[in-house]
Amino acid sequence: MSTPARLEDNLGFACTDLQCRLGRESAVAMRWLGPDGERTEFTFGQLAVESSRFAAVLARLGVAPGARVFIMLPKLPEVFIAFLGGLKARAVMGPLFANFGDDALLDRLGDSRACVLLTRQSLLKKVNRIRDRLPDLRHILLVDAENHLAADVLSYHRLMREASADFVVAPTSPDTPSILHYTSGSTGKPKGVLHVHGALPSIVGTTRDVLGVGAGDVFWCTADPGWVTGTSYGIIGPWAVGATQVHYGGNFDAGAWMTILEQERVNVWYTAPTALRMLMREEASLYAGRHLEALRCAASVGEPLNPEITFWARRTLGKEIHDSWFQTETGAIMIANRPGLAVRPGSMGKVVDGVEAVILDSAGQPLPPGQQGRLCLRRGWHSMFAQYLNRPEVFASRFHGEYYDSGDMAVRDADGYFWFVGRTDDVINTSGHLVGPFEIESVLMELSEVAEAAAVSAPDPIRFEKVVVFVCLRPGRSPSRELESRMRLHVANRVSSIASPQDVVFVASLPRNRSGKIMRRVLRARFLGQDEGDLSSMETWHPGDLGDRRERV
């Protein structure tokens, strides 16, 4: 029996109009802080009106429920207004990182058959280079154009001025598609992870119970909306519970961040270990005399939280950092340290209410406490992804009976705390972003000098993992610093700056198994000077093949 459709189950409505009905119309929903000192505030009433206008814009453009609308912008107020408006219109909203390159953009817009893209003029050249391969992209909306530039390149603000704020949100069933994030795998192109409006109970529950956010709190999530954390907890969760959100439009700056925490009197702060490691490198004087009495809870997500960060935060900030674990596919926090639960430095914490997590062996059998295995979740939590877009066979492969396989290796101790061990695939977790080696290798091979390439991860004191590429050059080509620089720039332009390699190693050949698959674990082990493990399945490859290693310039 299907669950009936209700207004309050629509994610956009729950974050805006519902809050007004609960008496919060004049309460501040968003404080947007610009990098040059700009400050703009939006009440819940204003957020409701402006998001309804954008929903009306989409209706006027002929965007039907279920159509895909993407946003490629840095943190600007328009991002949040459009995202919520699209959800009200029951479009599927796809947030993109503004630093995506041409190939990354083409993969996502093409695979999703996106019909609308919201961006700005400085990013338009990327879109124009691939536009002829995007037959479904009917409209591009620009947030910094006062007038329409073409019949299909339109001014966002002009459309908004002409739109009515009387858009009527339709009752929305929990299984209605809502958000589409793309995540990288170890092979092949990125996969579209589709979520539904029914994720709301999981997101709201963890916002309240794990992060401790409630109505009237000031909350700051530093994640970009292109990342699932930036949508689940940088948009939906806090506004669905009536909190005020701080959004900063600048890049990382230790001094600016500490000033925001202090002057905005942030109550709950959600950030990433990469940012915390960068803060650790600052002089102690940056933190001396700071008034952080309002900061009640600080939490981290995206990669394992080093025990050293926990000790630093206790010593320097006088605060506990609560680690948490979830994925694009889970949609909401699954395992976490939280207020009231003793922190064990290095542990992810315990499962949240409504979630069952187990450690399974390679045969799918449960393992006892203390034994390492695959971290799996029993299906059925509200925010579980609905599908990999266009890839039903890949979706099915991620489940062992009733259990979703996260692809992470972990250990559960006798007290129920979970400890991250590593990935089961070759995906690279750099600065909290998952980067697939296939994307990097493919674009490197576009260069005329490159015959083959393999990308692996290596530990990094700031990023958690860095990208290392092993490159075989074509005959007659020689390694050079200039070539390394072009490789880095090419990956940044075609994939993203996050994926740009930190180390380039030139080799005569790449190790492969007898089926021809590159053995990335061998490359990683040799780069780190570690034991290479079982080489019985590897074709002949000599240690001398690890050629000219050139460190980051």
NORPE-V970645 format. One record per residue. N is the residue number from 1. RES is the residue in one letter. PSI is psi in radians with two decimals (999 if undefined). OMEGA is omega in degrees with one decimal (NA if undefined). Layout:
BEGIN
n=N res=RES psi=PSI omega=OMEGA
n=N res=RES psi=PSI omega=OMEGA
END
This chain:
BEGIN
n=1 res=M psi=2.17 omega=-176.8
n=2 res=S psi=2.62 omega=178.0
n=3 res=T psi=2.33 omega=-178.5
n=4 res=P psi=2.61 omega=178.6
n=5 res=A psi=2.39 omega=179.8
n=6 res=R psi=2.63 omega=177.1
n=7 res=L psi=-0.80 omega=-173.4
n=8 res=E psi=-0.14 omega=176.1
n=9 res=D psi=-0.14 omega=175.6
n=10 res=N psi=2.17 omega=-174.7
n=11 res=L psi=-0.74 omega=180.0
n=12 res=G psi=-0.73 omega=178.9
n=13 res=F psi=-0.72 omega=-178.0
n=14 res=A psi=-0.53 omega=-177.2
n=15 res=C psi=-0.22 omega=-172.0
n=16 res=T psi=-1.44 omega=-174.9
n=17 res=D psi=-0.68 omega=178.9
n=18 res=L psi=-0.68 omega=178.7
n=19 res=Q psi=-0.64 omega=176.1
n=20 res=C psi=-0.73 omega=178.8
n=21 res=R psi=-0.43 omega=178.8
n=22 res=L psi=0.16 omega=175.3
n=23 res=G psi=0.26 omega=-176.3
n=24 res=R psi=0.34 omega=-174.9
n=25 res=E psi=-0.68 omega=-177.5
n=26 res=S psi=-0.04 omega=178.1
n=27 res=A psi=2.55 omega=179.9
n=28 res=V psi=2.15 omega=177.7
n=29 res=A psi=-0.72 omega=-175.2
n=30 res=M psi=2.32 omega=167.0
n=31 res=R psi=1.88 omega=177.0
n=32 res=W psi=2.15 omega=-178.4
n=33 res=L psi=2.08 omega=180.0
n=34 res=G psi=2.83 omega=-177.9
n=35 res=P psi=-0.35 omega=-178.0
n=36 res=D psi=0.42 omega=176.4
n=37 res=G psi=-0.01 omega=177.8
n=38 res=E psi=2.65 omega=-180.0
n=39 res=R psi=2.14 omega=178.4
n=40 res=T psi=2.32 omega=179.2
n=41 res=E psi=2.52 omega=175.9
n=42 res=F psi=2.25 omega=172.8
n=43 res=T psi=2.95 omega=175.8
n=44 res=F psi=-0.59 omega=177.6
n=45 res=G psi=-0.76 omega=178.6
n=46 res=Q psi=-0.69 omega=178.6
n=47 res=L psi=-0.67 omega=178.7
n=48 res=A psi=-0.80 omega=-178.5
n=49 res=V psi=-0.86 omega=-175.8
n=50 res=E psi=-0.66 omega=178.2
n=51 res=S psi=-0.58 omega=175.6
n=52 res=S psi=-0.64 omega=176.1
n=53 res=R psi=-0.75 omega=-179.4
n=54 res=F psi=-0.64 omega=175.1
n=55 res=A psi=-0.69 omega=177.8
n=56 res=A psi=-0.64 omega=176.1
n=57 res=V psi=-0.82 omega=179.8
n=58 res=L psi=-0.73 omega=178.5
n=59 res=A psi=-0.73 omega=179.1
n=60 res=R psi=-0.58 omega=179.0
n=61 res=L psi=-0.01 omega=178.3
n=62 res=G psi=0.37 omega=179.4
n=63 res=V psi=2.01 omega=-177.2
n=64 res=A psi=2.77 omega=174.0
n=65 res=P psi=2.38 omega=-178.8
n=66 res=G psi=-0.27 omega=176.8
n=67 res=A psi=2.67 omega=-174.2
n=68 res=R psi=2.20 omega=179.2
n=69 res=V psi=2.18 omega=-176.7
n=70 res=F psi=2.65 omega=178.4
n=71 res=I psi=2.14 omega=175.5
n=72 res=M psi=1.58 omega=-176.9
n=73 res=L psi=2.69 omega=166.9
n=74 res=P psi=3.13 omega=-179.0
n=75 res=K psi=1.88 omega=176.8
n=76 res=L psi=2.72 omega=178.2
n=77 res=P psi=-0.60 omega=-178.7
n=78 res=E psi=-0.52 omega=178.7
n=79 res=V psi=-0.84 omega=-173.8
n=80 res=F psi=-0.67 omega=177.9
n=81 res=I psi=-0.84 omega=-178.7
n=82 res=A psi=-0.71 omega=-179.3
n=83 res=F psi=-0.84 omega=-179.3
n=84 res=L psi=-0.66 omega=178.0
n=85 res=G psi=-0.71 omega=177.3
n=86 res=G psi=-0.69 omega=177.6
n=87 res=L psi=-0.66 omega=175.9
n=88 res=K psi=-0.65 omega=-179.8
n=89 res=A psi=-0.03 omega=-178.8
n=90 res=R psi=0.45 omega=167.0
n=91 res=A psi=2.81 omega=174.4
n=92 res=V psi=2.06 omega=-174.1
n=93 res=M psi=2.26 omega=-179.3
n=94 res=G psi=1.83 omega=177.1
n=95 res=P psi=2.43 omega=-179.6
n=96 res=L psi=2.57 omega=173.7
n=97 res=F psi=2.38 omega=-178.6
n=98 res=A psi=-0.34 omega=-178.0
n=99 res=N psi=0.16 omega=176.4
n=100 res=F psi=2.48 omega=175.3
n=101 res=G psi=-3.10 omega=-174.2
n=102 res=D psi=-0.87 omega=-176.2
n=103 res=D psi=-0.75 omega=179.3
n=104 res=A psi=-0.71 omega=179.6
n=105 res=L psi=-0.78 omega=179.4
n=106 res=L psi=-0.77 omega=179.7
n=107 res=D psi=-0.77 omega=-173.6
n=108 res=R psi=-0.79 omega=179.4
n=109 res=L psi=-0.62 omega=179.7
n=110 res=G psi=-0.84 omega=-178.3
n=111 res=D psi=-0.65 omega=-176.9
n=112 res=S psi=-0.25 omega=-174.4
n=113 res=R psi=0.79 omega=-178.7
n=114 res=A psi=2.43 omega=-179.5
n=115 res=C psi=-0.33 omega=179.8
n=116 res=V psi=2.43 omega=174.0
n=117 res=L psi=2.22 omega=175.2
n=118 res=L psi=2.14 omega=-177.7
n=119 res=T psi=-2.79 omega=177.2
n=120 res=R psi=2.96 omega=-169.1
n=121 res=Q psi=-0.61 omega=-179.1
n=122 res=S psi=-0.35 omega=179.2
n=123 res=L psi=-0.10 omega=-175.1
n=124 res=L psi=-0.56 omega=-178.0
n=125 res=K psi=-0.58 omega=175.6
n=126 res=K psi=-0.82 omega=-177.4
n=127 res=V psi=-0.73 omega=-178.3
n=128 res=N psi=-0.55 omega=-179.1
n=129 res=R psi=-0.40 omega=-177.5
n=130 res=I psi=0.04 omega=-172.0
n=131 res=R psi=-0.64 omega=-177.4
n=132 res=D psi=-0.21 omega=177.2
n=133 res=R psi=0.23 omega=179.4
n=134 res=L psi=1.28 omega=-175.7
n=135 res=P psi=-0.37 omega=-178.2
n=136 res=D psi=-0.23 omega=-177.7
n=137 res=L psi=1.76 omega=-173.5
n=138 res=R psi=-0.53 omega=-174.3
n=139 res=H psi=2.38 omega=170.4
n=140 res=I psi=2.20 omega=-179.7
n=141 res=L psi=2.27 omega=-177.3
n=142 res=L psi=2.23 omega=-177.4
n=143 res=V psi=-0.19 omega=-177.4
n=144 res=D psi=0.44 omega=174.6
n=145 res=A psi=2.18 omega=-178.9
n=146 res=E psi=-0.48 omega=-179.9
n=147 res=N psi=2.83 omega=179.1
n=148 res=H psi=2.40 omega=-179.9
n=149 res=L psi=-0.42 omega=178.3
n=150 res=A psi=3.06 omega=-178.6
n=151 res=A psi=-0.47 omega=-179.3
n=152 res=D psi=0.13 omega=174.9
n=153 res=V psi=1.78 omega=-164.4
n=154 res=L psi=2.70 omega=176.7
n=155 res=S psi=2.06 omega=177.2
n=156 res=Y psi=-0.84 omega=-174.0
n=157 res=H psi=-0.58 omega=175.5
n=158 res=R psi=-0.77 omega=177.3
n=159 res=L psi=-0.70 omega=-179.6
n=160 res=M psi=-0.67 omega=178.7
n=161 res=R psi=-0.58 omega=-177.2
n=162 res=E psi=-0.18 omega=-174.5
n=163 res=A psi=2.63 omega=176.2
n=164 res=S psi=2.59 omega=176.6
n=165 res=A psi=0.14 omega=-175.6
n=166 res=D psi=0.40 omega=179.1
n=167 res=F psi=2.34 omega=-178.9
n=168 res=V psi=2.03 omega=178.8
n=169 res=V psi=2.28 omega=179.6
n=170 res=A psi=2.56 omega=172.4
n=171 res=P psi=2.44 omega=-171.0
n=172 res=T psi=2.21 omega=178.3
n=173 res=S psi=2.66 omega=-176.9
n=174 res=P psi=-0.47 omega=-177.2
n=175 res=D psi=0.18 omega=177.3
n=176 res=T psi=2.23 omega=179.2
n=177 res=P psi=2.54 omega=-173.7
n=178 res=S psi=-0.96 omega=-171.0
n=179 res=I psi=2.46 omega=178.8
n=180 res=L psi=1.93 omega=174.8
n=181 res=H psi=2.62 omega=175.9
n=182 res=Y psi=2.37 omega=179.7
n=183 res=T psi=2.56 omega=-175.9
n=184 res=S psi=2.56 omega=173.1
n=185 res=G psi=3.11 omega=-178.5
n=186 res=S psi=-0.41 omega=175.9
n=187 res=T psi=2.66 omega=177.0
n=188 res=G psi=-3.14 omega=-177.1
n=189 res=K psi=2.89 omega=-179.6
n=190 res=P psi=2.61 omega=-178.6
n=191 res=K psi=2.38 omega=177.7
n=192 res=G psi=2.01 omega=-178.5
n=193 res=V psi=1.93 omega=-174.2
n=194 res=L psi=2.24 omega=177.4
n=195 res=H psi=2.98 omega=-176.2
n=196 res=V psi=2.86 omega=179.5
n=197 res=H psi=-0.42 omega=179.6
n=198 res=G psi=-0.01 omega=176.7
n=199 res=A psi=-0.24 omega=-171.5
n=200 res=L psi=-0.81 omega=-179.0
n=201 res=P psi=-0.68 omega=178.9
n=202 res=S psi=-0.76 omega=-177.5
n=203 res=I psi=-0.79 omega=179.6
n=204 res=V psi=-0.76 omega=-178.5
n=205 res=G psi=-0.76 omega=-179.7
n=206 res=T psi=-0.54 omega=175.1
n=207 res=T psi=-0.74 omega=-178.5
n=208 res=R psi=-0.86 omega=-168.5
n=209 res=D psi=-0.52 omega=-178.6
n=210 res=V psi=-0.87 omega=-179.7
n=211 res=L psi=-0.31 omega=176.9
n=212 res=G psi=0.54 omega=-177.8
n=213 res=V psi=2.35 omega=177.3
n=214 res=G psi=3.14 omega=-179.3
n=215 res=A psi=2.34 omega=178.4
n=216 res=G psi=-0.21 omega=177.4
n=217 res=D psi=2.69 omega=172.0
n=218 res=V psi=2.10 omega=-172.6
n=219 res=F psi=2.42 omega=177.6
n=220 res=W psi=1.98 omega=171.9
n=221 res=C psi=2.12 omega=-174.6
n=222 res=T psi=-0.06 omega=-175.5
n=223 res=A psi=2.53 omega=173.3
n=224 res=D psi=2.51 omega=178.1
n=225 res=P psi=-0.26 omega=175.6
n=226 res=G psi=-0.21 omega=-179.0
n=227 res=W psi=2.55 omega=-176.6
n=228 res=V psi=-0.58 omega=176.3
n=229 res=T psi=-0.66 omega=-177.8
n=230 res=G psi=-0.32 omega=175.1
n=231 res=T psi=-0.85 omega=-178.4
n=232 res=S psi=-0.70 omega=-174.8
n=233 res=Y psi=-0.01 omega=173.4
n=234 res=G psi=-0.05 omega=177.1
n=235 res=I psi=-1.18 omega=-164.0
n=236 res=I psi=-1.04 omega=-172.1
n=237 res=G psi=-0.98 omega=-176.9
n=238 res=P psi=-0.71 omega=179.6
n=239 res=W psi=-0.52 omega=178.3
n=240 res=A psi=-0.27 omega=175.5
n=241 res=V psi=0.09 omega=174.8
n=242 res=G psi=0.42 omega=-179.5
n=243 res=A psi=2.80 omega=171.6
n=244 res=T psi=2.24 omega=179.3
n=245 res=Q psi=2.38 omega=170.4
n=246 res=V psi=2.30 omega=173.6
n=247 res=H psi=2.18 omega=-176.7
n=248 res=Y psi=2.21 omega=-176.6
n=249 res=G psi=0.03 omega=-179.0
n=250 res=G psi=3.03 omega=175.8
n=251 res=N psi=3.06 omega=179.7
n=252 res=F psi=2.27 omega=174.2
n=253 res=D psi=2.02 omega=-172.5
n=254 res=A psi=-0.80 omega=-179.6
n=255 res=G psi=-0.77 omega=179.5
n=256 res=A psi=-0.72 omega=179.9
n=257 res=W psi=-0.79 omega=-179.5
n=258 res=M psi=-0.62 omega=177.2
n=259 res=T psi=-0.70 omega=177.5
n=260 res=I psi=-0.82 omega=178.8
n=261 res=L psi=-0.73 omega=-175.2
n=262 res=E psi=-0.94 omega=-171.8
n=263 res=Q psi=-0.55 omega=178.3
n=264 res=E psi=-0.04 omega=179.6
n=265 res=R psi=0.96 omega=-179.7
n=266 res=V psi=2.29 omega=179.2
n=267 res=N psi=-0.68 omega=-179.0
n=268 res=V psi=2.29 omega=-174.4
n=269 res=W psi=2.19 omega=-179.1
n=270 res=Y psi=2.06 omega=-174.7
n=271 res=T psi=-2.87 omega=-174.3
n=272 res=A psi=2.66 omega=178.5
n=273 res=P psi=-0.60 omega=178.5
n=274 res=T psi=-0.80 omega=179.2
n=275 res=A psi=-0.70 omega=-179.7
n=276 res=L psi=-0.66 omega=177.3
n=277 res=R psi=-0.63 omega=177.3
n=278 res=M psi=-0.63 omega=176.5
n=279 res=L psi=-0.61 omega=179.0
n=280 res=M psi=-0.46 omega=-176.1
n=281 res=R psi=-0.17 omega=-178.5
n=282 res=E psi=2.77 omega=176.9
n=283 res=E psi=2.59 omega=-178.7
n=284 res=A psi=-0.44 omega=-178.9
n=285 res=S psi=-0.42 omega=179.1
n=286 res=L psi=-0.50 omega=-173.8
n=287 res=Y psi=-0.20 omega=-176.7
n=288 res=A psi=2.30 omega=176.0
n=289 res=G psi=0.14 omega=178.8
n=290 res=R psi=2.45 omega=177.5
n=291 res=H psi=1.68 omega=-178.1
n=292 res=L psi=0.51 omega=-178.0
n=293 res=E psi=-0.53 omega=-177.9
n=294 res=A psi=-0.38 omega=-176.2
n=295 res=L psi=1.83 omega=-175.4
n=296 res=R psi=-0.59 omega=-175.7
n=297 res=C psi=2.36 omega=173.4
n=298 res=A psi=2.36 omega=-176.6
n=299 res=A psi=2.80 omega=-174.1
n=300 res=S psi=2.63 omega=-179.7
n=301 res=V psi=2.75 omega=172.1
n=302 res=G psi=-0.51 omega=-179.1
n=303 res=E psi=2.90 omega=-178.9
n=304 res=P psi=2.48 omega=179.3
n=305 res=L psi=1.98 omega=-179.0
n=306 res=N psi=2.44 omega=175.6
n=307 res=P psi=-0.57 omega=-179.8
n=308 res=E psi=-0.58 omega=178.2
n=309 res=I psi=-0.72 omega=178.5
n=310 res=T psi=-0.83 omega=-178.4
n=311 res=F psi=-0.68 omega=178.5
n=312 res=W psi=-0.79 omega=-178.2
n=313 res=A psi=-0.67 omega=177.8
n=314 res=R psi=-0.76 omega=-174.9
n=315 res=R psi=-0.74 omega=-171.1
n=316 res=T psi=-0.74 omega=-177.7
n=317 res=L psi=-0.27 omega=-175.6
n=318 res=G psi=0.47 omega=-176.2
n=319 res=K psi=2.68 omega=173.0
n=320 res=E psi=2.37 omega=174.9
n=321 res=I psi=2.18 omega=-178.2
n=322 res=H psi=2.02 omega=178.4
n=323 res=D psi=2.68 omega=176.5
n=324 res=S psi=2.75 omega=-178.2
n=325 res=W psi=2.23 omega=165.6
n=326 res=F psi=3.09 omega=-174.9
n=327 res=Q psi=2.94 omega=173.5
n=328 res=T psi=-0.72 omega=-177.9
n=329 res=E psi=-0.52 omega=-177.1
n=330 res=T psi=-0.41 omega=174.0
n=331 res=G psi=-0.37 omega=-178.4
n=332 res=A psi=2.91 omega=-178.4
n=333 res=I psi=2.30 omega=179.7
n=334 res=M psi=-0.66 omega=-177.7
n=335 res=I psi=2.39 omega=-176.7
n=336 res=A psi=2.65 omega=158.6
n=337 res=N psi=2.59 omega=-178.9
n=338 res=R psi=2.88 omega=179.4
n=339 res=P psi=2.31 omega=-179.0
n=340 res=G psi=-0.20 omega=178.1
n=341 res=L psi=2.17 omega=-178.6
n=342 res=A psi=2.28 omega=-179.8
n=343 res=V psi=2.28 omega=171.1
n=344 res=R psi=1.84 omega=-174.1
n=345 res=P psi=2.23 omega=-178.2
n=346 res=G psi=-0.24 omega=-179.8
n=347 res=S psi=2.61 omega=175.5
n=348 res=M psi=-0.29 omega=-178.1
n=349 res=G psi=-2.68 omega=-178.2
n=350 res=K psi=2.86 omega=179.8
n=351 res=V psi=2.64 omega=178.0
n=352 res=V psi=2.91 omega=-179.5
n=353 res=D psi=2.39 omega=176.7
n=354 res=G psi=0.05 omega=-178.6
n=355 res=V psi=2.38 omega=174.0
n=356 res=E psi=2.03 omega=179.4
n=357 res=A psi=2.44 omega=179.5
n=358 res=V psi=2.82 omega=172.8
n=359 res=I psi=2.07 omega=-178.0
n=360 res=L psi=2.63 omega=174.4
n=361 res=D psi=-3.09 omega=-176.0
n=362 res=S psi=-0.32 omega=178.4
n=363 res=A psi=0.03 omega=179.3
n=364 res=G psi=0.30 omega=-179.8
n=365 res=Q psi=2.47 omega=-179.5
n=366 res=P psi=2.47 omega=177.6
n=367 res=L psi=2.60 omega=178.8
n=368 res=P psi=2.92 omega=177.5
n=369 res=P psi=2.48 omega=176.6
n=370 res=G psi=-0.17 omega=-180.0
n=371 res=Q psi=2.39 omega=-177.3
n=372 res=Q psi=2.40 omega=177.5
n=373 res=G psi=-2.85 omega=-176.6
n=374 res=R psi=2.27 omega=178.6
n=375 res=L psi=2.03 omega=-176.1
n=376 res=C psi=2.67 omega=-178.6
n=377 res=L psi=2.38 omega=176.2
n=378 res=R psi=2.25 omega=-176.4
n=379 res=R psi=2.68 omega=175.2
n=380 res=G psi=-0.15 omega=177.6
n=381 res=W psi=2.69 omega=-169.7
n=382 res=H psi=-0.67 omega=-173.0
n=383 res=S psi=0.23 omega=178.6
n=384 res=M psi=2.38 omega=-179.7
n=385 res=F psi=2.62 omega=-174.8
n=386 res=A psi=-0.55 omega=-178.8
n=387 res=Q psi=2.84 omega=160.6
n=388 res=Y psi=2.08 omega=-175.4
n=389 res=L psi=2.22 omega=176.5
n=390 res=N psi=0.18 omega=-177.0
n=391 res=R psi=1.15 omega=-178.2
n=392 res=P psi=-0.55 omega=-178.2
n=393 res=E psi=-0.60 omega=177.1
n=394 res=V psi=-0.71 omega=176.9
n=395 res=F psi=-0.84 omega=-179.1
n=396 res=A psi=-0.59 omega=-177.1
n=397 res=S psi=-0.30 omega=-178.6
n=398 res=R psi=0.01 omega=-177.4
n=399 res=F psi=2.35 omega=171.7
n=400 res=H psi=1.65 omega=-174.5
n=401 res=G psi=-2.07 omega=-178.1
n=402 res=E psi=0.03 omega=-173.6
n=403 res=Y psi=2.32 omega=172.1
n=404 res=Y psi=2.25 omega=179.0
n=405 res=D psi=2.02 omega=-175.2
n=406 res=S psi=-0.32 omega=-174.5
n=407 res=G psi=0.04 omega=177.9
n=408 res=D psi=2.53 omega=172.9
n=409 res=M psi=2.43 omega=-176.9
n=410 res=A psi=2.99 omega=175.8
n=411 res=V psi=2.44 omega=172.4
n=412 res=R psi=2.25 omega=-179.6
n=413 res=D psi=3.12 omega=-174.5
n=414 res=A psi=-0.34 omega=-179.2
n=415 res=D psi=0.09 omega=176.2
n=416 res=G psi=0.11 omega=175.3
n=417 res=Y psi=2.47 omega=179.3
n=418 res=F psi=2.52 omega=-177.4
n=419 res=W psi=2.12 omega=-178.9
n=420 res=F psi=2.43 omega=178.6
n=421 res=V psi=-0.82 omega=-179.1
n=422 res=G psi=3.13 omega=177.7
n=423 res=R psi=2.66 omega=175.4
n=424 res=T psi=-0.16 omega=178.8
n=425 res=D psi=-2.88 omega=-174.8
n=426 res=D psi=0.21 omega=-179.8
n=427 res=V psi=2.43 omega=-176.7
n=428 res=I psi=2.21 omega=179.1
n=429 res=N psi=1.67 omega=-178.4
n=430 res=T psi=2.10 omega=-178.2
n=431 res=S psi=0.62 omega=177.1
n=432 res=G psi=0.01 omega=-179.7
n=433 res=H psi=2.34 omega=178.1
n=434 res=L psi=2.18 omega=-177.6
n=435 res=V psi=2.20 omega=179.4
n=436 res=G psi=2.30 omega=179.7
n=437 res=P psi=-0.52 omega=-178.2
n=438 res=F psi=-0.74 omega=-179.4
n=439 res=E psi=-0.78 omega=-178.8
n=440 res=I psi=-0.82 omega=-177.9
n=441 res=E psi=-0.69 omega=-177.8
n=442 res=S psi=-0.79 omega=-177.1
n=443 res=V psi=-0.55 omega=176.9
n=444 res=L psi=-0.62 omega=-178.7
n=445 res=M psi=-0.08 omega=172.1
n=446 res=E psi=-0.38 omega=179.8
n=447 res=L psi=2.39 omega=-174.1
n=448 res=S psi=-0.43 omega=-178.2
n=449 res=E psi=-0.33 omega=-169.1
n=450 res=V psi=2.17 omega=175.6
n=451 res=A psi=-0.76 omega=179.6
n=452 res=E psi=2.78 omega=176.9
n=453 res=A psi=2.62 omega=174.7
n=454 res=A psi=2.33 omega=-179.8
n=455 res=A psi=2.34 omega=177.9
n=456 res=V psi=3.01 omega=177.0
n=457 res=S psi=2.72 omega=172.4
n=458 res=A psi=2.60 omega=-179.7
n=459 res=P psi=2.52 omega=178.4
n=460 res=D psi=2.36 omega=-174.7
n=461 res=P psi=-0.38 omega=-179.8
n=462 res=I psi=-0.86 omega=-173.0
n=463 res=R psi=-0.12 omega=-170.2
n=464 res=F psi=-0.99 omega=172.4
n=465 res=E psi=2.53 omega=174.8
n=466 res=K psi=2.83 omega=178.7
n=467 res=V psi=2.19 omega=175.1
n=468 res=V psi=2.26 omega=178.6
n=469 res=V psi=2.41 omega=173.7
n=470 res=F psi=2.21 omega=-170.5
n=471 res=V psi=2.26 omega=170.4
n=472 res=C psi=2.17 omega=-179.7
n=473 res=L psi=2.71 omega=176.4
n=474 res=R psi=2.74 omega=-179.4
n=475 res=P psi=2.38 omega=178.3
n=476 res=G psi=-0.07 omega=178.8
n=477 res=R psi=2.52 omega=-176.2
n=478 res=S psi=2.59 omega=176.2
n=479 res=P psi=2.58 omega=175.7
n=480 res=S psi=2.77 omega=176.5
n=481 res=R psi=-0.64 omega=-179.7
n=482 res=E psi=-0.71 omega=178.7
n=483 res=L psi=-0.74 omega=176.8
n=484 res=E psi=-0.78 omega=-179.2
n=485 res=S psi=-0.72 omega=178.9
n=486 res=R psi=-0.62 omega=177.1
n=487 res=M psi=-0.84 omega=-178.9
n=488 res=R psi=-0.78 omega=-179.0
n=489 res=L psi=-0.68 omega=-178.9
n=490 res=H psi=-0.76 omega=177.7
n=491 res=V psi=-0.73 omega=179.4
n=492 res=A psi=-0.73 omega=-178.2
n=493 res=N psi=-0.60 omega=-174.6
n=494 res=R psi=-0.55 omega=-179.2
n=495 res=V psi=-1.35 omega=173.8
n=496 res=S psi=2.84 omega=178.9
n=497 res=S psi=-0.50 omega=178.1
n=498 res=I psi=-0.61 omega=-175.5
n=499 res=A psi=-0.10 omega=-176.4
n=500 res=S psi=2.28 omega=-174.9
n=501 res=P psi=2.46 omega=175.7
n=502 res=Q psi=-0.51 omega=178.3
n=503 res=D psi=2.45 omega=175.4
n=504 res=V psi=2.23 omega=178.8
n=505 res=V psi=2.11 omega=178.3
n=506 res=F psi=2.24 omega=-177.0
n=507 res=V psi=2.76 omega=178.7
n=508 res=A psi=-0.51 omega=179.1
n=509 res=S psi=2.94 omega=179.2
n=510 res=L psi=2.44 omega=178.6
n=511 res=P psi=2.35 omega=179.9
n=512 res=R psi=2.69 omega=171.7
n=513 res=N psi=-3.13 omega=-172.7
n=514 res=R psi=-0.26 omega=175.5
n=515 res=S psi=0.02 omega=175.8
n=516 res=G psi=0.01 omega=-178.9
n=517 res=K psi=2.35 omega=177.0
n=518 res=I psi=2.30 omega=179.9
n=519 res=M psi=1.49 omega=-175.7
n=520 res=R psi=-0.52 omega=179.7
n=521 res=R psi=-0.57 omega=178.3
n=522 res=V psi=-0.75 omega=177.5
n=523 res=L psi=-0.77 omega=-179.1
n=524 res=R psi=-0.77 omega=-179.2
n=525 res=A psi=-0.73 omega=-178.8
n=526 res=R psi=-0.61 omega=176.9
n=527 res=F psi=-0.66 omega=-176.8
n=528 res=L psi=-0.05 omega=-178.8
n=529 res=G psi=0.59 omega=-177.2
n=530 res=Q psi=2.98 omega=177.0
n=531 res=D psi=2.32 omega=-176.6
n=532 res=E psi=-0.12 omega=177.7
n=533 res=G psi=-2.73 omega=-176.5
n=534 res=D psi=2.11 omega=179.9
n=535 res=L psi=0.27 omega=-174.1
n=536 res=S psi=-0.45 omega=-178.4
n=537 res=S psi=0.07 omega=-173.5
n=538 res=M psi=2.45 omega=171.5
n=539 res=E psi=2.88 omega=-179.7
n=540 res=T psi=2.24 omega=179.5
n=541 res=W psi=2.18 omega=-171.0
n=542 res=H psi=2.57 omega=177.9
n=543 res=P psi=-0.54 omega=179.5
n=544 res=G psi=-0.26 omega=178.6
n=545 res=D psi=-0.29 omega=175.4
n=546 res=L psi=1.66 omega=-166.9
n=547 res=G psi=-2.28 omega=-170.7
n=548 res=D psi=1.83 omega=178.6
n=549 res=R psi=2.19 omega=179.6
n=550 res=R psi=2.10 omega=-178.4
n=551 res=E psi=2.91 omega=179.6
n=552 res=R psi=2.33 omega=-179.6
n=553 res=V psi=999 omega=NA
END
